[in-house]
Amino acid sequence: MQIIISLDDYCKAYNLQIGVYRPLIYFVGSSELSSIAKEFKLKNGSFYPLPIYLPLRDKNLLDKVSGKKIDLIYENDLVGFIEVSEVYEPNKDDLCIDIFGTKDKAHPGVKYFFDEPKYFISGKPTIFKAPSFANEKHFMSPDQVKAEKLKRGFKTLAGFQTRNIPHRAHEHLQRTSLEVCDGILIHPLVGWKKAGDFNKEAIIRAYKILIDNFYPKNNVIFSLFYSPMFYAGPREALFHALVRKNFGCTHFIVGRDHAGVGNFYKLYEAHEMASNFADLLDIKFLLLREPYYCKVCGTIVSDKHCSHSKNMICKISGTTVRQSIIKGNIMPDWLIRNQIANVLSKQDLI
């Protein structure tokens, strides 16, 4: 017997196997999904902020897969198997309220979750054919990143999560972390993202310019992170920190609206949640304030070291960069480096 899996399913199954999501090594069942959503816990009591689940994409198999060893098929190719321990129907309304704080389908993570099939299955996957991205130049497993950290002699490594090309605010946060840590893991997420975000090729192109020309190369590890976005804001900040700890990070950067979208989460709400759960994660959070350009200071600053009025401040955001690209506007150097702006176009947006 076999089931068809999506690329996101394939990524998650492979990540479970290579230790990206530890302590989780299997697709969660119904009680555990609820426990993660309500209590941030796995069934063994371990802290866990977001569920890794597997939808059953063929409803005709609903009564046939429980307790069975099922082959996993991706694009007509046998890539692994799963021993199914449970088939269940999650209460998506309640779960969305707990996980995302809303069930409004204007939230891209909520819409994605509701668009998933009605039933989920649980069990530990075994992948014997790695996804094609595992052989890409810019992909590194947790073990590979840890080995590189050891090779470079880093005692401390900051993790930087992003789903965008680097603008000046990102650069400020990354440089600040290098004042604290020996190195930084720049780890762009390139799994499923909402329409309008940057594609993988643009992210690689932009970061190559930044790392090759402006950063001390030996202090930067660059690797792509294949996993879907949740857009779950503060909760996802904890998840991203847990994942980066599995890659050997000792510190994790949390900005003003980590993994946020629209106005669904409060500014710095991720800072508050990170502070509340820091002891459970065994990683040090770098809770950094929002960088902006000050016309008076003439540089990128934050409200921790700039006292000038709001009319002297120019906000920096990925949204501004994306809108400027769509409209064909020339972007100022304080927003994004000219060298990076010059290699971006509308075709780079999903």
N, C-alpha and C positions, 0 to 999 in steps of 0.2 A: 504494500500500500504506500501511496505517496501523496504529498501535499505540495502545492505551489507556494513559493515564498517571494516576497518583493525584495527589492534591493535594500530597503531599510531593515527588513527582517534578517536578511543575509548579513548585513553589517553588524547588527546587534548580536546575532548568534556567534559570529566570529569574535567580536569583542568580549563576549562572555567567556569564550574558550581561552583567549590569550591574556586574560586578567585585567582588561580595561575597566570593568565594572565591579571588581572585587569590593566587598566580600560576596557579592552576588555572582553565581556561576551558572544560573539556570533562569528560564523564563518563569515569572511568578504565577502562582495560583490565586484563586479568588480571595481567600482569607488574607494572604500576604499582600495582595494589591490593596485591600482595604486598610491593612495595618500600616503600610507605607504612607498611604494618603492621609490617614487620620493621626498616626502616632510617630511617623518617621522611623519605623522599625521593621526589620525582617522578623520572621517567626522565631528565630533564635535570639532575638533581642538586640541584634546589631543595628546600629544607626544606618538608615538608608532614606534618602529624600525623594527619589523619583522612581517609578516602577519601570522595569524592563519586561515588556509583555510581548506575546506572539499571537496575532490574530489568526483565526482559522478562515482561510480565504475561499474554501469550498464548502458551502453549507450542506451539500449532499453527503459529506463525510461526518456529519455531526454525531451520529450514533455509532460510528465505526472505529474511531481512533483511540478512545480512552483505553489505557493500559497496553497499547500496542507500540511497537517500534516502527516508526514511520519515516520513509525516505523524504529528504528535502530536495526539492527541484527548483532551480533558478535558471530561467531562460532555457528550458529544455535540457538542463544539465544536472546530473546527480551530484550534489555538493556535500551531502552529509545526511545525518538522521537525528531523530529525537525520539526518546521514549516518553510517551505522553502519560502524564500522571493525572490530569484533570482536564475536562472540557467545561467551560462555564460561560455564563452571560453576565458581564460586569454591569453594574448600575452606573451608567455613564453620567447621568445628571448629578448624582451625589459625588462621584469621583471628581468631576470637573470643579465643583464648588470647593472641594477639599484641596485639590492639586493646584488649580489655577486661580481660585478665588472668584470664579465666575463661570457661567455656562453660556455666555454670550458668544455666538458663533462669529462675531466680528473679531474675536481673539483668534489668531491663526492656529495656536496650539489647541484650543478647544475645538475648532472646526476640523482640524486634522484628526483629533481623537474621536469625534462623532462620526467622521467619514470612514473610520476603520470598520471592518466587518463586525457583526453583532456578537459573535462568540470568540473567545480566546482559548488557547490551550497552554498548559504549563508542562515543564519538563526540562531536562538538561540536554542541550544540543551537542552533537559531535560533528565538527566540520573537518572533512578530510581533503577538501579542495578549497584553498583559500581564495577569497575574492581577488579580482585582478589588481585592485589598488594595493594589495600587500606587496606587490613587486614594483610599485612606483618609486621614483627617485626620492620623493619627499615624504614617503610614509615610513614611520618608525614605530615598532611595537613598544609596549612598556619596558620589556627587557632590553631592547636596543637603546632606548633613551637612557635607561639607568647605566648601561655599559658606557655610553658616551659621556655621561656625567662623571663616571669614575675615571675614564680616560683623561678628561680635562682637569681632573682634580678639584671639581666643585664640591664644597661641603654644603653649600646652600644653593637652591635653584628655585626661582620664582616661576609660577605658571601663569600664562596670559591667554585667556580665552577670548576669541573674537570670531565673528562671522562676516567681517568686512575687510576691505582694503584699509591700510593704515593712514589715518589723517593725523594732524598735529597733536590732538589730544591723546590719541593712542601712543604716539611717540613720547609724549611727556610722561605718561604712566610707565612705559617700558624703561625709559631712562631713569626714572625715580626708583624703580625696583632694582636696577643695577647699582644704585648707590647703597642698597641694603644687602643684596645677594651677590654671590660669585657669578651666577649666570642666570639666563632667562630661557624658558621654553616658550617660544611663540607657537601657539597650537591652534590654528584656525579650524573651525568646524566647517566641514564641507559635505555633510549629509543633507537630508531634506531641510530646506529653508523656505520661508514664505516668498511669494512673488515680489520682485523688486530688490531683493538682496543681491550681492555680488556673486558671480560664479567662481568656480575653483581656479580657472585659468587666470582671471584678473587678480585674484588674491595672491597667487604665486608670483605673477609678474611684478606686482607692486611691492611685495615684500623682498623680492630679489634686489630691486633697486635700493631699498632702504638698508638691507643688511650688507650688500656688497659695497655700498658707497658711503655709509654714514655710521654704521655700528662697528665696534670691535668684533670681528667675526668669531673669535674664539670664545666670546662670552655669550653667544647666541646659538641655541639649538632650535632649528625650524623643522616642524613636522606637521602633517595634516591629520586632522581628527575626523574620522568617518563615523558619524553618529547623527541621528536626527535631532533638530532643535525641538524643545518643548515650548519655548517662550514663556516659561513659568516664573520669570522674575526671581525674587528672593530665594525660592526653593531651588531653582535651577543653579543659582550661585553656589549653593551647598553641594549640589550634584557635580558641578564642574570642578569644584575644589577636591572632592573625593576622587574623581577620575584622575586629576593631575597628581594627587598623592600616589596613585598607582603607577604613575610614570616617573616617580622619584622626586617630585617637587616637595620642597620643605616649606614654601610660601606660596600664597595664591593672591592675585590681584583682584580686588572687587571695586568696580567703579560706581558711578552715580546711579545707574539704572541697569544693573547687570541682568542680561537676558530678558529685559523688559520689552514691551511693545505698546504703542499708543499711550493711553493714560490709565492702563489697568493696574499699575503699581506706583506707589509713592516714591518720590525721589529719596534715595538713600535707604529705602526699606530693606534692600539687600544687605546693607551695612549692619542694620539692626539684627537681622536674622543670623548673619555670620557671627556676630558677637555672642548671640545666645547659644549657638551650637559649636563654637570653636573648640571647646574641650572634648567633644565627642568625635571630632574629625582628626585630631592629632596633626594639624597643619596650621601654620601661622598665617593669618589673613593680613594683607596689606590693604587697609580700608582707605582708599585714596579719594580725595575730593575732586569735583568736576573741574577739569582744566578749561580755560578760556583765554582768548586773546584780549589783553588790556591795551587800549590805545595810548594810555599815559605811560605805563611800564614799558610798552614796546616789545612785549614778549608773552609767552604762554605762562599763565599763572593760575592760582586757585584762590578761593576766598580765605585760605589759611595764610597767604602772604601777599595779598593785594587788598587795599582798602578803598579803591576808587568806585565811583557811583556806577549804576547800571547803564547809563547812557555812554559810558566809556568802554563797555564790555561787548565783545563779539563772541557769541556762542559758537561752539564747534560740535558738529554731530555728523554721524553717518547719513542721517536723513538729508541734511543740507547738501552734502556731497552728492548724494544720489539725485536729488532734485536739480542740482546745478548741471549734472551730466545730461539729464533728460531734456532740460531747457536749452542746453548748449551754452550756458553761462561760463565766462572765464572765472576760475576760482582763485582767490587771493592766496599768496604764499603762506599767510598765517593760518589758513584753513587746511591746506594740504600742500606738500612739496610740489613745485612745478614739474619736477622730473617724473613724479608719479601721476599727476593730473594729465600730463601729456600722453600717457599710454592707456588712458581709460576712455571708453565710449559707451553708448547706449547698449551695444551688443554684449557688454560685460555684465548686464543685469539679468537676473533670472526671469 
